[in-house]
Amino acid sequence: MDKQHKIGMFGFGCVGQGLYDILEKTNFRAEVVKICVKNKSKERSLPAHFFTYDASSILDDDNINLVVELIDNADEAYQIVTTALKRGKNVVTANKKMVAEHLEELLQLQEKHGVSLLYEGAVCGCIPIIRTLEEYYDNELVFSVSGIFNGSSNYILTKVIQENMSYANALKQAQDLGFAETDPTLDVGGFDPLYKLCIVALHAYGVIAKPDEVFNYGIQSLSEHDIRFAIEKGYKLKLLASIEKINDHEVSLSVMPHFVGKGHYLYHVENEYNAAIVEAAFSSKQVFTGKGAGGHPTGSAVLSDISANRYEYKYEYRKALAKKGSGLLPLKISYGQVQEIYLRYHDEQDFKLLPFITISEKYQGTDFNYVIGTVRLSDLYKYKNELNKRNVFVANTGKKISTEQATPILNGVETLV
Ligand SMILES: NC(=O)c1ccc[n+]([C@@H]2O[C@H](COP(=O)([O-])OP(=O)(O)OC[C@H]3O[C@@H](n4cnc5c(N)ncnc54)[C@H](OP(=O)(O)O)[C@@H]3O)[C@@H](O)[C@H]2O)c1
C-alpha cells in the first residue's frame, strides 16, 4: 500500500539538509510538515515557517505520520524516538549510538505499538547493508561480516599514510567536510564503528551485543612511528569492525586498526568510503563499498528507508525471533580468539601490560619500540581502558592465527605467559 507521507523532521544539519535536498531533487511524494532544530540564532536555508524549536509540535501532531530523526545527540534522540514510537508513529533514524545502546527496548516498542523503526543510514552511509543482512542473508549461513564502518577514520588514515598530512589537519578536514561526528572521539576512538557493529550483529546473527561488551580501539594514538612502520612494510592501516561466527553457540566481535597488504579486499577503499565484507557458506565472499559519510550519501540511505516505510516495510528481526520461538539459545559473545598484534610502546611497563602468548618480532629503538605477537581477545578487552590511557598503539597484523600457532614456543624470543 502506497501512502502519503507527512514528515516531521528532527535536525537540519549535514544529513538533514542532505535529505531535504534529495527529497526536492527526486520529487519524492512526501511533505515535510515541520523541522525541529535547536539553535534559534542560526541562519536557515528554508523559510522560517518550516522550523520549530519545540519537539511536541511534531510529536503531538496527529497529522504527521513519519518522524525522521537526524540530530547529533543520542540521549535526546532516544527521548524523541521512543516518544514517537509510543505515540504510534513510524520512525526513521540515522543515529547509530542511540540505536545500538537501546536495541532491546526499541525492538519491544516496535512490537508493542505495531510501528516500524528503520535505520539503514545509521550503518555504513549509503551501503544497504542492514536490509541486505535482514533480507538477502535471511537463510544463508553467514560466517562473518567485517569492514570499514567509519568514514572519518578512513579519511584520516588515507590522508596521513598516502598524503603525508598531519593527523590534526586530516581530522580538521574530515570535520569541515561533514564526515566527522560533532564529538570526534566517537569516530577516532572506534565508538562509531562499535555501535554500527552492534547493529550489524543483530541483523546478521540475531545477537544483541551491548556496546560495552565489545573490544573497541581506535586510531587516536597513531604516531609517525606507526605510519612509518606501515609504509616500510607496504601496508595501509584500516580501522576494521568485525563479527565472526566461532561455532554454533558463539560469535566474536571486535573493532581495531588492522594492517592490510596489497592483496586485501579493503586495501583500495579510501577516504570517506566504507566497505562491508560478508562471508557466507554458499554465496562465498561479497564486498559492498560506498560512501560511508556525508549529507547526500547518508541522506540517500534515509530516503530509501522513508520510501520503504511508504510500503509498510518493517525489520522482522527473524534471526533473533527464530531463536526465541524454537527454544534455541541466542549466540553468545566469545572472547577466546587469539589475535596477532603490533604493539608500539615507549616504556617497558606498557609492554608488560598485555600477556603475550607468543612473540615473533621485537624492535627496540632510541625513540620507540614495538613488538609483534599473539594475545587473546579477552586480554585486549580486559585492558581496553588502560591501552587508551597509555602511550601505546595497537593494531592487528591481519594474520589469521590458529590455536597451534598460538602455542607459546618462540625462536629464542622471551615468552611471557
Ligand atoms: N554526518 C554524517 O556523515 C553522518 C553519517 C551517518 C550518520 N550520521 C548520523 O546522523 C545524525 C545527524 O548527524 P549530522 O552530521 O547531520 O549532525 P549535525 O550536522 O551536527 O546536525 C545536527 C542537527 O541536529 C539539531 N539538533 C541537535 N539537538 C537537537 C534537539 N534536541 N532537537 C532538535 N534538533 C536538534 C541541530 O540543530 P541546530 O541546527 O539548531 O544546531 C542540527 O540541525 C547523527 O546521529 C549522526 O550520527 C551522520
The ligand as an SDF file (V2000), in Angstrom:
LIG
                    3D

 48 52  0  0  0  0  0  0  0  0999 V2000
   27.3460   13.3760    9.0240 N   0  0  0  0  0  0  0  0  0  0  0  0
   27.4030   12.1510    8.5240 C   0  0  0  0  0  0  0  0  0  0  0  0
   28.1190   11.8900    7.5580 O   0  0  0  0  0  0  0  0  0  0  0  0
   26.5810   11.0620    9.1280 C   0  0  0  0  0  0  0  0  0  0  0  0
   26.6110    9.7830    8.5480 C   0  0  0  0  0  0  0  0  0  0  0  0
   25.8170    8.7620    9.0800 C   0  0  0  0  0  0  0  0  0  0  0  0
   25.0090    9.0160   10.1720 C   0  0  0  0  0  0  0  0  0  0  0  0
   25.0160   10.2750   10.7320 N   0  0  0  0  0  0  0  0  0  0  0  0
   24.1430   10.4940   11.8930 C   0  0  0  0  0  0  0  0  0  0  0  0
   23.1390   11.4220   11.5340 O   0  0  0  0  0  0  0  0  0  0  0  0
   22.7770   12.2090   12.6720 C   0  0  0  0  0  0  0  0  0  0  0  0
   22.9310   13.6880   12.3280 C   0  0  0  0  0  0  0  0  0  0  0  0
   24.2690   13.9490   12.0200 O   0  0  0  0  0  0  0  0  0  0  0  0
   24.7100   15.3240   11.3130 P   0  0  0  0  0  0  0  0  0  0  0  0
   26.1040   15.0920   10.8490 O   0  0  0  0  0  0  0  0  0  0  0  0
   23.6750   15.7450   10.3350 O   0  0  0  0  0  0  0  0  0  0  0  0
   24.7110   16.3060   12.5640 O   0  0  0  0  0  0  0  0  0  0  0  0
   24.8790   17.9130   12.5440 P   0  0  0  0  0  0  0  0  0  0  0  0
   25.3450   18.3790   11.2190 O   0  0  0  0  0  0  0  0  0  0  0  0
   25.6700   18.2650   13.7370 O   0  0  0  0  0  0  0  0  0  0  0  0
   23.3810   18.4240   12.7470 O   0  0  0  0  0  0  0  0  0  0  0  0
   22.6760   18.1710   13.9090 C   0  0  0  0  0  0  0  0  0  0  0  0
   21.3150   18.8050   13.8290 C   0  0  0  0  0  0  0  0  0  0  0  0
   20.5540   18.3880   14.9540 O   0  0  0  0  0  0  0  0  0  0  0  0
   19.9180   19.5340   15.5210 C   0  0  0  0  0  0  0  0  0  0  0  0
   19.6600   19.2430   16.9300 N   0  0  0  0  0  0  0  0  0  0  0  0
   20.5260   18.9110   17.9150 C   0  0  0  0  0  0  0  0  0  0  0  0
   19.8820   18.6350   19.0590 N   0  0  0  0  0  0  0  0  0  0  0  0
   18.5520   18.7950   18.7920 C   0  0  0  0  0  0  0  0  0  0  0  0
   17.3690   18.6560   19.5470 C   0  0  0  0  0  0  0  0  0  0  0  0
   17.3910   18.2880   20.8420 N   0  0  0  0  0  0  0  0  0  0  0  0
   16.1840   18.8950   18.9470 N   0  0  0  0  0  0  0  0  0  0  0  0
   16.1310   19.2750   17.6590 C   0  0  0  0  0  0  0  0  0  0  0  0
   17.2250   19.4280   16.8710 N   0  0  0  0  0  0  0  0  0  0  0  0
   18.4170   19.1870   17.4470 C   0  0  0  0  0  0  0  0  0  0  0  0
   20.8780   20.6680   15.2830 C   0  0  0  0  0  0  0  0  0  0  0  0
   20.1530   21.8720   15.3920 O   0  0  0  0  0  0  0  0  0  0  0  0
   20.7750   23.3040   15.0130 P   0  0  0  0  0  0  0  0  0  0  0  0
   20.7700   23.3270   13.5100 O   0  0  0  0  0  0  0  0  0  0  0  0
   19.8390   24.2580   15.5920 O   0  0  0  0  0  0  0  0  0  0  0  0
   22.1570   23.3310   15.5880 O   0  0  0  0  0  0  0  0  0  0  0  0
   21.3380   20.3380   13.8560 C   0  0  0  0  0  0  0  0  0  0  0  0
   20.4050   20.8310   12.9160 O   0  0  0  0  0  0  0  0  0  0  0  0
   23.6960   11.7400   13.8160 C   0  0  0  0  0  0  0  0  0  0  0  0
   23.0250   10.7630   14.5640 O   0  0  0  0  0  0  0  0  0  0  0  0
   24.8560   11.0940   13.0890 C   0  0  0  0  0  0  0  0  0  0  0  0
   25.4670   10.0680   13.8620 O   0  0  0  0  0  0  0  0  0  0  0  0
   25.7730   11.2880   10.2390 C   0  0  0  0  0  0  0  0  0  0  0  0
  1  2  1  0
  2  3  2  0
  2  4  1  0
  4  5  1  0
  4 48  2  0
  5  6  2  0
  6  7  1  0
  7  8  2  0
  8  9  1  0
  8 48  1  0
  9 10  1  0
  9 46  1  0
 10 11  1  0
 11 12  1  0
 11 44  1  0
 12 13  1  0
 13 14  1  0
 14 15  2  0
 14 16  1  0
 14 17  1  0
 17 18  1  0
 18 19  2  0
 18 20  1  0
 18 21  1  0
 21 22  1  0
 22 23  1  0
 23 24  1  0
 23 42  1  0
 24 25  1  0
 25 26  1  0
 25 36  1  0
 26 27  1  0
 26 35  1  0
 27 28  2  0
 28 29  1  0
 29 30  1  0
 29 35  2  0
 30 31  1  0
 30 32  2  0
 32 33  1  0
 33 34  2  0
 34 35  1  0
 36 37  1  0
 36 42  1  0
 37 38  1  0
 38 39  2  0
 38 40  1  0
 38 41  1  0
 42 43  1  0
 44 45  1  0
 44 46  1  0
 46 47  1  0
M  CHG  2   8   1  16  -1
M  END
$$$$
